Amino acid sequence: MVNPYDLLEGVLNTIENGLKEGVTVDSASDGLDLSTRHLQRLFKLAFNQSLGSYIRSRKLAASIDDLLNTDSKVLNIALDYAFDYEQSYIRSFRREYGITPGDLRKTGKILKITPPLQLFNSQKYPNGVMFGPEIVVVPQFLVIGKKHKMRFRDSVIMPQFLSKQFLVNERQSIPNAVNPDVFINITTTAKDGADHFWFMPAIQVKNHNDIPEGFESYTFPTSLCAKFRFISRNFEEINTHTADGMFKAIIDFMDDKNQKYFLEKEKVDITISDLSDKYGDYCRFEWFAPVVKKTSLKIPPFNPSGIKKVFKQELPALRFIGKKCFETSAAVNILNMLDSWQLNHWFDPIEKQADINYKTFFEGGDAYIDLVREKDGGIYEHLLGMFMPEGTKVPVGYDMIDFPKMTICVSRVYGKRAEIVNYETECRNKLTEEGFAPGNTQWYFRRFNWRGF
């Protein structure tokens, strides 16, 4: 099946190239692995307008140049743009612009036309296409679902798993569903400093009068929200790369100095997925985040990037458990490695070895670690894993290194996920400035907290 981005881009090009060639809804789908009916559904899903009305509007907009810059008769212009009759062209023109083609020639009135729709590279994903942001008002609605406490480091894998479980096994138990094919994920931010958030897959209901055992209710209040849309070939393809792209789009929106809104600090996000067959072979995934309008008050910038602070940290005796790899550069693509570990559940055997609260054991004790040191010949030894209490059992197939009680030098950085590792040189320089320069043969590590991405 064709990627929806490539399919839509091809259709838009076909329309522009065929304005004088008699392009129609049927001809726009020629050569596509998609029926005319499903193309119309996808186009409506992507652009919130019908394919037929868009083609007609583009023909009318293109015909204005001929009306104003040539002496062609209105009849000939109508036929050039594949209108069957002069009168059908005139009627369509009047409905679109409130004036006839002849009156436009006489008055030279300024008209607002429909420009060509465009897709940009930033919207393209291997499995879909992204739209947004739009600022919208979401009216109050009621839901019932299953609420889960989730650690930030599990946010790549678990939401999708729990959503599928809810769809297959749990949503059928909820009465009074408004639309059982549209499911809603509610994500609630915990208090500052917490290592978790709350995640609840749910469906909209008419009321909260009959809540099944084990389920919970929630009322989403009327809210001003930033809305992003993602169109995919199927729900199964909404994965970690989609989530990463969505997060980047959100951060780019908040970092834009020209936009007029802030994300609410204590926020509840919602994602809405429509799995009905009304869109043919594609599904729609929407993300809404409550926002507040900027005022004249001086508000600090949203999550500015860069080094936050440099400090020393005391660590107890620890055992590092992970797996080794050797690279010719310290700048190994660690983000892809972390994603692979998450997707393959390779952190799970390590975390199961400890029954303590990592957060209270020591600061950063719940983080994923890339432990690095330089070997002979410009080779770097990497171990990806986690710090555990000393004496922790090592799972089969994993490596370990024991570290004594020690003092480490830390440079804490905040940045966009795709750019976070690019601060390494800056961090080293900052540590040196503060008198924390590490030795050449010592281990150093990058500590990743998913919330900080």
Secondary structure, 3 states (H helix, E strand, C coil): CCCHHHHHHHHHHHHHHCCCCCCCHHHHCCCCCCCHHHHHHHHHHHHCCCHHHHHHHHHHHHHHHHHHHCCCCHHHHHHHCCCCCHHHHHHHHHHHHCCCHHHHHHHCCCCCCCCCCCCCHHHEECCEEEEEEEEEEECCEEEEECCEEEEHHHCCCHHHHHHHHHHHHHHHHCCCECCCCEEEEEEEECCCCCCEEEEEEEEEECCCCCCCCCCEEEEECCEEEEEEEEEECCHHHCCHHHHHHHHHHHHHHHHCCCCCEEECCCCEEEEEEECCHHHCCCEEEEEEEEEEECCCCCCCCCCCCEEEEEEEEEECCEEEEEEEEEECCCCCCHHHHHHHHHHCCCCHHHHCCCCCCHHHHCCCCCCEEEEEEECHHHCEEEEEEEEEECCCCCCCCCEEEEECCEEEEEEEEECCHHHHHHHHHHHHHHHHHCCCCCCCCCCEEEEECHHHC
